[in-house]
Amino acid sequence: MALELASAPVPSSATRKSAAEPVSLLRVVIVYDDTAAYKRALRTLSRATDPLRDEVRPLPWRFDVLATFNGRVNAALELAKSEMFVLSASAAGRLPVAIEHWLLSAFGGLRGTTGLLVALLGAPGQCDTPASSRFRLLRRAADRAGWDFLAPGAAS
């Protein structure tokens, strides 16, 4: 069953920050494998956050950048300040091992926070099923942090 992302609630940063802090910006970390995947993530984000458009800040990280130590550290710091995470991968198959380890580590450090992890896995029309290893990995990462999980277009 495909889920419509536009109908999904966008988590409020107020749920992660103290009530005294103003909510002014939705920070969204986007991890992607190629330009097509990045564009897909931006289109999905645009549909999901249209009423908030001026208050959304995408923070893109390409897979090859996360293969470096500094990339992983800096992306984890950005993730810790974000309310939404999108992983968009056009290529089929397993995620790179460095990305898998980073996901579990970074989301493990977010325990007790709230947010939304969005999985865009596979080319449009050829999305992963919930049984795929990378779908299960992303769900596990979201569960570790206590974040909501959404995989629009996931094949049943």
SEVEXVO-424875 format. One record per residue: chain; x, y, z of N, C-alpha, C in turn; residue number from 1. Coordinates in Angstrom, 1 decimal. Atoms other than C-alpha are relative to their C-alpha. Last residue first. Layout:
N
chain;n.X;n.Y;n.Z;ca.X;ca.Y;ca.Z;c.X;c.Y;c.Z;n
A;X;Y;Z;X;Y;Z;X;Y;Z;NUM .
...
***
This chain:
156
chain;n.X;n.Y;n.Z;ca.X;ca.Y;ca.Z;c.X;c.Y;c.Z;n
A;0.4;0.9;-1.1;3.7;-4.1;-0.4;0.4;-1.4;-0.4;156 .
A;0.8;1.1;0.6;5.6;-1.7;-2.6;-0.3;-0.9;1.1;155 .
A;-0.6;1.3;-0.2;6.9;1.4;-0.8;-1.0;-1.1;-0.5;154 .
A;-0.2;0.8;1.2;5.4;4.5;-2.5;0.6;-1.4;0.2;153 .
A;1.1;-0.2;1.0;5.9;6.7;0.5;0.4;-0.8;-1.3;152 .
A;-0.6;0.4;1.3;8.2;5.2;3.1;-1.1;0.1;-1.1;151 .
A;0.9;-0.1;1.1;7.5;6.9;6.5;0.7;-0.4;-1.3;150 .
A;-0.6;0.5;1.2;9.0;6.4;9.9;-1.1;0.0;-1.1;149 .
A;1.0;0.5;0.9;8.3;8.3;13.1;0.7;-0.5;-1.3;148 .
A;0.5;-0.9;1.0;11.3;8.9;15.4;-1.1;-0.8;-0.8;147 .
A;1.3;-0.3;-0.4;12.0;7.1;18.7;-0.7;0.9;-1.0;146 .
A;0.1;-1.3;-0.5;15.7;7.2;18.1;-1.4;0.4;0.5;145 .
A;-1.1;-0.3;-1.0;16.3;3.5;17.9;-0.2;1.4;0.6;144 .
A;0.5;0.5;-1.3;12.9;3.1;16.1;1.0;0.2;1.1;143 .
A;1.1;-0.9;-0.5;14.0;5.4;13.3;-0.4;-0.5;1.4;142 .
A;-0.7;-1.2;-0.4;17.3;3.4;12.9;-1.1;1.0;0.6;141 .
A;-0.8;0.3;-1.3;15.4;0.1;12.9;0.6;1.3;0.5;140 .
A;1.0;0.1;-1.0;13.0;1.5;10.2;0.6;-0.3;1.4;139 .
A;0.5;-1.4;-0.2;16.0;2.6;8.1;-1.1;0.0;1.1;138 .
A;-1.1;-0.7;-0.6;17.6;-0.9;8.4;-0.5;1.4;0.4;137 .
A;0.0;0.5;-1.4;14.3;-2.7;7.6;1.1;0.8;0.8;136 .
A;1.3;-0.5;-0.6;13.9;-0.6;4.4;0.1;-0.4;1.5;135 .
A;-0.2;-1.4;-0.3;17.6;-1.3;3.6;-1.2;0.7;0.6;134 .
A;-1.0;-0.3;-1.1;17.3;-5.0;4.0;0.1;1.5;0.3;133 .
A;-1.3;-0.2;0.5;14.1;-5.3;1.8;0.9;0.4;1.2;132 .
A;-0.9;1.1;-0.3;11.0;-6.8;3.4;1.5;0.2;-0.4;131 .
A;-0.3;0.0;-1.4;9.1;-3.5;3.5;0.9;-1.2;0.4;130 .
A;1.0;0.5;-0.8;9.3;-3.5;-0.3;0.4;0.1;1.5;129 .
A;-0.3;1.2;-0.9;11.7;-1.3;-2.1;-1.3;-0.4;0.7;128 .
A;-0.4;-0.2;-1.4;10.4;1.2;-4.7;0.2;-1.3;0.7;127 .
A;-0.7;1.3;-0.4;10.3;0.4;-8.4;0.5;0.1;1.4;126 .
A;0.7;1.1;0.7;7.7;3.0;-9.6;0.7;-1.3;0.3;125 .
A;1.4;-0.2;-0.1;10.1;5.9;-8.7;-0.7;-1.2;-0.8;124 .
A;0.5;-0.9;1.0;13.6;4.4;-8.6;-1.5;0.2;0.1;123 .
A;0.3;0.5;1.4;14.5;2.7;-5.4;-0.5;1.1;-0.9;122 .
A;-0.9;1.1;0.3;14.2;3.7;-1.7;-0.3;-0.6;-1.4;121 .
A;0.3;0.0;1.5;12.7;7.0;-0.7;1.0;-1.0;-0.6;120 .
A;-0.8;0.9;0.9;12.7;6.5;3.1;-0.5;0.0;-1.4;119 .
A;0.7;0.3;1.2;11.4;9.4;5.3;1.0;-0.8;-0.9;118 .
A;-1.0;0.6;1.0;12.6;9.6;8.9;-0.8;-0.4;-1.2;117 .
A;0.5;0.9;1.0;10.4;11.9;11.0;1.1;-0.4;-0.9;116 .
A;-0.3;-0.4;1.3;11.3;13.5;14.3;-0.7;-0.9;-1.0;115 .
A;1.0;0.4;1.0;11.2;13.1;18.0;0.3;0.6;-1.3;114 .
A;0.4;-1.2;0.8;14.0;13.0;20.6;-1.2;-0.5;-0.9;113 .
A;0.7;-1.0;-0.8;14.5;10.5;23.4;-0.4;1.3;-0.7;112 .
A;1.0;0.6;-0.9;17.2;8.5;21.7;-0.7;1.1;0.8;111 .
A;1.1;-0.9;-0.1;19.1;10.7;19.1;-1.2;-0.6;0.9;110 .
A;-0.3;-1.1;-0.9;22.5;9.0;19.6;-1.2;1.0;0.1;109 .
A;-0.2;0.5;-1.4;21.2;5.7;18.2;0.3;1.2;1.0;108 .
A;1.3;0.0;-0.5;20.1;7.7;15.1;0.0;-0.6;1.4;107 .
A;0.5;-1.4;-0.1;23.7;8.7;14.4;-1.4;0.0;0.6;106 .
A;-0.7;-0.7;-1.0;25.1;5.2;15.1;-0.6;1.4;0.3;105 .
A;0.3;0.6;-1.3;22.5;3.2;13.2;0.7;0.8;1.1;104 .
A;1.5;-0.1;-0.3;22.6;5.6;10.2;-0.3;-0.5;1.4;103 .
A;0.3;-1.4;-0.4;26.4;5.9;10.2;-1.4;0.1;0.5;102 .
A;-0.6;-0.2;-1.4;26.9;2.1;10.2;-0.3;1.4;0.5;101 .
A;0.8;0.8;-0.9;24.5;1.7;7.2;0.5;0.3;1.5;100 .
A;1.3;-0.7;-0.2;26.1;4.7;5.4;-0.8;-0.8;1.0;99 .
A;-0.3;-1.2;-0.8;29.6;3.2;5.8;-1.3;0.8;0.3;98 .
A;-0.2;0.4;-1.4;28.3;-0.2;4.6;0.3;1.2;0.9;97 .
A;-1.4;0.2;-0.3;27.0;1.3;1.3;0.2;-0.3;1.5;96 .
A;-0.7;-1.2;-0.2;23.3;0.7;1.1;1.5;-0.2;0.2;95 .
A;-0.4;-0.4;-1.3;22.2;-2.6;-0.3;0.6;1.3;0.0;94 .
A;-1.0;0.8;-0.8;20.6;-3.1;-3.6;0.3;0.7;1.3;93 .
A;0.5;1.1;-0.7;18.8;-0.8;-6.1;1.1;-0.7;0.8;92 .
A;-0.5;1.3;0.3;20.1;2.6;-7.0;-0.6;-1.1;0.8;91 .
A;0.5;0.5;1.3;17.9;5.6;-6.8;0.4;-1.4;-0.3;90 .
A;-1.0;0.8;0.8;18.5;6.2;-3.1;-0.7;-0.5;-1.2;89 .
A;0.5;0.3;1.4;16.8;8.9;-1.1;1.1;-0.7;-0.8;88 .
A;-1.0;0.7;0.7;17.2;9.1;2.7;-0.6;-0.4;-1.3;87 .
A;0.4;0.7;1.2;15.2;11.9;4.2;1.2;-0.8;-0.6;86 .
A;-1.1;0.6;0.7;15.6;13.1;7.8;-0.6;-0.7;-1.2;85 .
A;0.4;0.9;1.1;13.3;15.5;9.6;1.3;-0.5;-0.7;84 .
A;1.3;0.6;-0.3;13.4;17.5;12.8;-0.4;-1.1;-1.0;83 .
A;1.0;0.1;1.0;17.1;18.5;12.6;-1.3;-0.7;0.6;82 .
A;0.8;-1.2;-0.1;19.6;19.7;15.2;-1.2;0.0;-1.0;81 .
A;0.4;-0.2;-1.4;21.0;16.2;15.9;-0.8;1.3;0.2;80 .
A;1.2;0.9;-0.3;21.0;15.5;12.2;-0.5;0.3;1.4;79 .
A;1.2;-0.6;0.7;23.3;18.5;11.5;-1.3;-0.8;0.4;78 .
A;0.3;-1.3;-0.7;25.8;17.2;14.1;-1.2;0.7;-0.6;77 .
A;0.7;0.3;-1.3;25.5;13.7;12.6;-0.3;1.2;0.8;76 .
A;1.4;0.3;0.3;26.2;15.2;9.1;-0.7;-0.5;1.3;75 .
A;0.8;-1.2;0.3;29.3;16.9;10.4;-1.4;-0.3;-0.3;74 .
A;0.1;-0.8;-1.2;30.7;13.7;12.0;-0.9;1.2;-0.2;73 .
A;0.9;0.7;-1.0;29.9;11.5;9.0;-0.2;0.8;1.3;72 .
A;1.4;0.0;0.5;31.4;14.0;6.5;-1.0;-0.6;1.0;71 .
A;0.6;-1.3;-0.3;34.5;14.4;8.7;-1.4;0.2;-0.5;70 .
A;0.2;-0.3;-1.4;35.1;10.7;8.7;-0.6;1.3;0.3;69 .
A;-1.1;-0.6;-0.7;34.6;10.3;5.0;-0.3;0.2;1.4;68 .
A;-1.0;1.0;-0.1;32.1;7.9;3.4;1.3;0.5;0.7;67 .
A;0.2;0.7;-1.3;29.4;10.4;4.3;1.0;-1.2;0.1;66 .
A;-0.5;-0.9;-1.0;30.7;12.6;1.4;-0.1;-0.7;1.4;65 .
A;-1.5;0.0;0.0;30.4;9.7;-1.0;0.5;0.9;1.0;64 .
A;-0.6;1.2;-0.5;26.7;9.2;0.0;1.5;0.0;0.1;63 .
A;-0.2;1.1;0.9;25.8;12.8;-0.7;0.7;-1.2;0.6;62 .
A;-1.3;0.8;-0.3;24.7;15.0;2.2;0.0;-1.2;-1.0;61 .
A;-0.3;1.2;0.8;22.0;17.7;1.6;1.4;-0.6;0.4;60 .
A;-1.4;0.2;-0.3;20.7;20.0;4.4;0.5;-1.2;-0.7;59 .
A;-0.6;1.3;0.3;17.3;21.2;3.3;1.5;0.0;0.2;58 .
A;-1.4;-0.1;0.4;16.0;24.3;5.2;0.6;-1.4;-0.3;57 .
A;-0.7;1.3;0.1;12.3;24.7;5.5;1.4;0.2;-0.5;56 .
A;-0.6;0.4;-1.3;10.7;27.9;6.9;0.7;-1.4;-0.1;55 .
A;-1.1;-1.0;-0.3;9.8;29.6;3.6;0.7;-0.3;1.3;54 .
A;-1.1;-0.1;1.0;8.0;26.5;2.4;1.1;0.9;0.4;53 .
A;-1.1;-0.5;-0.7;5.9;25.9;5.5;1.2;0.4;-0.8;52 .
A;0.5;-1.2;-0.8;2.5;25.6;3.8;1.2;0.6;0.8;51 .
A;0.3;-1.2;0.8;4.3;23.4;1.1;-0.5;1.2;0.9;50 .
A;-0.2;-1.2;-0.8;5.9;21.0;3.6;-0.5;1.3;-0.6;49 .
A;0.3;0.3;-1.4;5.1;17.5;2.3;-0.1;1.3;0.9;48 .
A;1.4;0.4;-0.2;4.9;18.4;-1.3;-0.4;-0.1;1.4;47 .
A;0.8;-1.2;0.4;8.2;20.4;-1.2;-1.5;-0.4;0.1;46 .
A;0.0;-1.0;-1.1;9.8;17.6;0.8;-0.9;1.2;-0.4;45 .
A;0.8;0.6;-1.0;8.8;15.0;-1.9;-0.1;1.0;1.2;44 .
A;1.4;0.0;0.5;10.1;17.2;-4.7;-0.9;-0.5;1.1;43 .
A;0.5;-1.4;0.0;13.3;17.9;-2.8;-1.4;0.1;-0.4;42 .
A;0.2;-0.3;-1.4;13.8;14.1;-2.1;-0.5;1.5;0.1;41 .
A;1.2;0.7;-0.5;13.2;13.3;-5.8;-0.3;0.4;1.5;40 .
A;1.2;-0.8;0.5;15.7;16.0;-6.8;-1.3;-0.7;0.5;39 .
A;0.1;-1.3;-0.7;18.3;14.4;-4.5;-1.2;0.8;-0.4;38 .
A;0.5;0.3;-1.4;17.6;10.9;-5.8;-0.2;1.3;0.8;37 .
A;1.4;0.3;0.1;18.0;12.1;-9.4;-0.6;-0.3;1.3;36 .
A;0.8;-1.2;0.3;21.3;13.8;-8.5;-1.5;-0.3;-0.1;35 .
A;-0.3;-0.6;1.3;22.8;10.6;-7.0;-1.0;1.2;-0.2;34 .
A;-1.1;0.7;0.8;23.2;8.6;-3.8;0.3;0.7;-1.3;33 .
A;0.4;0.5;1.4;21.2;10.7;-1.3;1.2;-0.6;-0.7;32 .
A;-1.2;0.9;0.4;21.2;11.8;2.4;-0.5;-0.7;-1.3;31 .
A;0.3;0.9;1.1;18.8;14.7;3.1;1.3;-0.7;-0.4;30 .
A;-1.2;0.6;0.5;18.9;16.4;6.5;-0.5;-1.0;-1.1;29 .
A;0.2;1.3;0.6;15.8;18.5;7.0;1.3;-0.5;-0.5;28 .
A;-1.3;0.4;0.5;15.8;21.6;9.3;-0.2;-1.5;-0.4;27 .
A;0.0;1.5;0.1;12.3;23.0;9.8;1.3;-0.4;-0.7;26 .
A;-0.6;0.6;1.1;12.9;26.7;10.9;-0.1;-1.6;0.1;25 .
A;-0.1;-0.9;1.1;11.3;29.1;13.2;0.4;-0.6;-1.3;24 .
A;-0.1;0.9;1.2;10.0;27.3;16.3;0.1;1.0;-1.2;23 .
A;0.9;-0.2;1.0;10.8;29.6;19.3;0.2;-1.0;-1.2;22 .
A;-0.6;-0.2;1.3;12.6;28.1;22.2;-1.0;0.2;-1.1;21 .
A;-0.5;-1.4;0.0;10.9;28.5;25.6;0.6;0.4;-1.3;20 .
A;1.1;-0.9;0.4;8.9;25.3;25.1;0.4;1.4;-0.1;19 .
A;0.8;-0.4;-1.2;12.2;23.3;25.2;-1.1;1.0;-0.5;18 .
A;-0.7;-1.1;-0.7;13.3;21.7;22.0;-0.9;0.4;1.2;17 .
A;-1.4;0.4;-0.3;12.4;18.3;20.5;0.7;1.1;0.8;16 .
A;0.0;1.2;-0.7;8.6;18.6;20.4;1.4;-0.5;0.4;15 .
A;0.4;-0.3;-1.4;8.8;22.2;19.5;0.0;-1.2;0.8;14 .
A;-1.2;0.0;-0.7;10.6;21.1;16.3;-0.2;0.4;1.5;13 .
A;-0.3;-1.4;-0.5;7.2;20.2;15.1;1.3;-0.1;0.7;12 .
A;-0.3;-0.2;-1.5;6.9;16.9;13.2;0.4;1.4;0.3;11 .
A;-1.4;-0.4;-0.1;5.3;17.2;9.7;0.3;0.2;1.5;10 .
A;-0.3;-1.2;-0.8;2.0;15.3;9.6;1.5;0.2;0.0;9 .
A;-0.7;0.3;-1.2;1.6;12.9;6.7;0.3;1.3;0.8;8 .
A;1.0;0.1;-1.1;-1.1;13.8;4.1;0.7;-0.3;1.4;7 .
A;0.6;-1.3;-0.3;1.4;15.1;1.6;-1.0;-0.1;1.1;6 .
A;-0.8;-0.8;-1.0;3.4;11.9;2.0;-0.6;1.3;0.3;5 .
A;-0.1;-1.3;0.6;0.7;9.7;0.4;0.7;1.0;1.0;4 .
A;0.5;-1.1;-0.9;1.3;6.2;1.5;0.2;1.3;-0.7;3 .
A;-0.8;-1.2;0.1;1.5;3.3;-1.0;-0.6;1.1;0.9;2 .
A;0.8;-1.2;0.0;0.0;0.0;0.0;0.9;1.2;0.0;1 .
***
